[in-house]
Amino acid sequence: MKRITLAIIAFATFTTTMNAQEKNVSTTESKINWKGYKVGGSHEGTIALKSGVLTFDNDVLTGGTFTIDMTSINTTDLTGEYKDKLDGHLKSDDFFGVATYPSAKIVFTSVKPTDKTTYKVTGDLTIKGNTNPVTFDLSLEGDNAKATLKIDRSKYNVRYGSKSFFDNLKDNVIYDEFDIIADLKL
């Protein structure tokens, strides 16, 4: 009886492993945009995907891992001196400290289908060495995946201009939440 039970467990494990498939996400064709908000306006730009993998079981999304190149932060709504200043400030220790933390990472911890092409994803997001859970919807059609994440920067020790950490900022407040809009190509 023990041999039969062990054989069934081994077969089930082998079958599950055989059905699991990892698909690399193209780092050159995928686009990741960000948008940050402040009193009286916003700024936006791009950031590069360093690596990405989505895991499937029988064509159903079950997991994923993504690494973002924080050194690639790029502002797209400004030009010249102002763009250079903002890019440098975002890379500095006031914001993302890319010299110390050159990458950010998200590892999916839970993936649940909500309909034929959409999943509710929860993952552990690490920015500046701080890890917190985030939940977002991911739509998947063919070789295209799209997701929008709303991230609270105060949870990752990104303090500059945050009313969560400083009083009397008045019109100099930079809101804690920023958006990441990912258009991924498999």
C-alpha positions in Angstrom: 0.0 0.0 0.0 2.9 2.4 0.8 4.4 1.8 -2.6 1.2 2.6 -4.4 0.7 5.8 -2.3 4.3 6.9 -3.0 3.9 6.1 -6.7 0.7 8.3 -6.9 2.4 11.1 -5.1 5.5 10.9 -7.4 3.2 10.8 -10.5 1.2 13.8 -9.3 4.4 15.7 -8.6 5.8 14.8 -12.0 2.5 15.7 -13.8 2.3 19.1 -12.0 5.9 19.8 -12.9 5.3 18.9 -16.5 2.3 21.2 -16.8 4.1 24.2 -15.2 5.6 26.5 -17.8 7.6 29.7 -17.4 7.5 32.4 -20.0 10.1 35.1 -20.1 8.9 38.6 -20.5 10.7 40.7 -23.1 12.8 43.4 -21.5 13.1 45.2 -24.8 9.5 45.2 -26.0 7.8 45.7 -22.6 7.0 49.2 -21.4 6.7 50.4 -17.8 5.5 53.9 -17.1 5.3 55.7 -13.8 3.2 58.7 -12.7 3.7 60.7 -9.5 1.4 63.3 -8.1 2.0 66.6 -6.2 -0.1 69.5 -5.2 -0.9 71.3 -8.4 0.4 68.7 -10.8 2.2 65.5 -11.7 5.2 64.1 -13.4 5.6 60.9 -15.4 8.2 58.8 -17.1 9.5 55.4 -17.8 11.5 52.7 -16.1 13.2 49.7 -17.5 12.4 46.0 -16.9 15.5 44.1 -16.0 13.9 40.7 -16.0 10.5 39.1 -15.8 9.0 35.7 -15.8 5.3 34.6 -15.7 4.5 31.0 -14.6 1.6 29.1 -16.0 0.0 25.7 -15.2 -2.2 24.4 -18.1 -2.3 28.0 -19.6 -3.5 29.4 -16.3 -1.3 32.1 -14.7 0.0 30.8 -11.3 3.0 33.0 -10.5 5.6 35.6 -11.6 8.7 37.5 -10.7 9.9 40.8 -12.0 13.0 42.9 -11.4 13.0 46.6 -12.3 16.2 48.6 -13.1 15.8 51.6 -10.7 18.9 53.3 -12.3 16.8 53.7 -15.5 14.2 56.1 -14.0 13.5 58.6 -16.7 11.2 61.6 -16.7 9.3 62.1 -20.0 7.1 65.2 -19.2 10.1 67.6 -18.8 13.1 68.5 -21.0 16.6 69.9 -20.5 17.8 71.2 -17.1 14.5 70.5 -15.3 14.4 66.9 -16.6 18.0 66.3 -15.6 17.3 67.7 -12.1 14.2 65.6 -11.5 15.9 62.4 -12.8 18.8 63.0 -10.5 16.6 63.8 -7.5 14.5 60.7 -8.1 17.7 58.6 -8.2 19.1 60.2 -5.0 18.7 59.0 -1.4 15.8 61.5 -1.0 13.7 59.2 -3.2 14.9 55.8 -4.5 18.6 55.7 -3.6 19.6 53.8 -6.7 23.3 53.8 -5.9 22.5 51.6 -2.9 19.3 50.0 -4.3 19.7 49.6 -8.0 16.7 47.3 -8.5 13.2 46.8 -7.2 11.5 43.4 -7.3 8.0 41.9 -7.1 7.4 38.2 -6.5 3.8 37.0 -6.9 2.5 35.2 -3.8 -1.1 34.7 -4.8 -2.8 34.6 -8.3 -6.5 34.1 -8.6 -8.5 34.2 -11.9 -11.4 36.7 -11.8 -12.5 36.0 -15.4 -11.2 34.5 -18.6 -8.4 37.0 -19.1 -8.0 38.8 -15.7 -6.3 37.8 -12.5 -6.2 39.3 -9.0 -2.5 39.2 -8.1 -0.9 39.7 -4.7 2.9 40.0 -4.5 5.7 41.0 -2.3 7.1 44.3 -3.6 10.6 45.3 -2.5 11.8 48.9 -2.9 14.9 50.3 -1.1 15.2 47.0 0.8 11.7 47.3 2.2 9.1 44.6 1.3 5.4 45.0 1.5 2.4 43.3 -0.1 0.6 44.9 -3.1 -2.5 43.7 -4.8 -3.5 44.5 -8.4 -5.4 43.2 -11.5 -3.4 41.7 -14.3 -5.0 41.2 -17.7 -3.6 38.6 -20.1 -4.5 38.2 -23.7 -2.2 36.1 -25.9 1.4 37.3 -25.5 0.3 40.6 -23.9 -0.1 41.3 -20.2 -1.2 44.6 -18.6 -1.3 45.8 -15.0 -1.6 49.0 -13.1 -0.2 49.2 -9.6 -0.8 52.0 -7.1 2.1 52.1 -4.7 2.4 53.9 -1.4 6.0 55.1 -1.3 5.9 55.9 2.4 5.9 52.1 3.1 9.3 51.9 1.3 11.0 54.7 3.2 10.7 57.1 0.3 10.1 60.2 2.5 10.9 63.4 0.5 8.0 65.8 0.4 5.6 63.3 2.1 3.0 64.7 4.5 3.2 61.3 6.2 6.6 62.2 7.6 6.8 66.1 7.5 4.4 68.8 8.8 4.0 72.2 7.3 4.8 71.3 3.7 1.8 73.2 2.4 2.0 73.5 -1.4 5.2 71.4 -1.5 3.5 68.1 -0.7 4.3 65.2 -3.0 1.5 62.6 -2.6 2.6 59.2 -1.2 0.8 57.1 -3.9 2.3 56.8 -7.4 1.2 54.6 -10.3 3.1 52.0 -12.3 1.5 51.1 -15.6 3.0 47.9 -17.1 2.5 46.8 -20.7 4.3 43.5 -20.9 5.2 41.4 -24.0 5.9 37.7 -23.6 
